[in-house]
Amino acid sequence: MLAASVGYAAINAMVKELNGDLPPVVITFSRAVFGVLALLPVFLVRGFGIFRTTRPGLHMLRVCGSFGNLTLSFYAFSHLPLATATALSFTQPLFMILLAALVMGEVVRWRRGLATLAGFCGVVIMLGPSGLAFNLAALAGLGSAASQAVAYGVIRHRSAEDGALTILAWFTAGLLVLSAPPAAMLWKTPQGTQWLYLAFIGLVLTAVQFCIIKAFRLAEATVVNPVDYARLIFSAVLGYFLFQEVPTIWTVVGAAIIVAATLYILFREARLSKGR
């Protein structure tokens, strides 16, 4: 998970370096193309057997969630400071609580409810004073986190049964098919070094996805998830040295509240699970 956090921070810096010159869906499609190329040796060796699963519908749901997550996050990172966009991505566990309550009918008790409310208050603190509360990029960042909650839910559900390569194959191939039509409608041909950036994003993100899937197979979420918060540090460092971005005090306070709330929810869930 630490390797995935480093990779994510580097990818987001590359997206920001593209500076909004390419439509986000074109970056998503390019990521899928280079991801398929990276997995081509595996496809040739394993054949269509790599897609064998008992729950194809769940994998397609994960693809849809990941498509929304990537496309919206690429837009957010292109237009927001790295640390701010990264902090917004950490609201994903808060959205998982909302999905559990609204979609799956789970009972959210008062402690988790208050922690979720506190986390979203952290978002308001982080964005409000900076004038980003109704900024389209900030809304895209929150939408990306909500989409990621759907994708992560499927990964946790299927990682023990389907294996890392099967999950990764469904994700990569499905993302290619899903992103191709909108990318064709909004296509803008990359120029010069943009091809290198896109190749980097596609190849590294494939490795990142593999690392995340393996992490959830090897350890419980209470071990895996907290490590991902190192990504905020890596993003802040890259933002400072590459783009001269200095996080505001409101970004730091809001991000701290979001991280604290999600960690509380995480460890509370672990205690309840062990109790049951």
Buried (B, 14 or more C-beta within 10 A) or exposed (E): BEBBBBBBBBBBBBBBBBEBBBBBBBBBBBBBBBBBBBBEEBBEEBEEEBBEBEEEEBBBBBBBBBBBBBBBBBBBBBBBBBBBBBBBBBBBBBBBBBBBBEEEEEEBEEEBEEBBEBBBBBBEBBBBBBEBEEBEBBBBBBBBBBBBBBBBBBBBBBBEEBBBBBBBBBBBBBBBEBBBEBBEEEEEEBEEEBEEBBBBBBBBBBBBBBBBBBBBBEEEBBBBBBBBBBBBEBBBBBBBEEBEBEBBEBBBBBBBBBBBBBBBBBBBBBEEEEEE
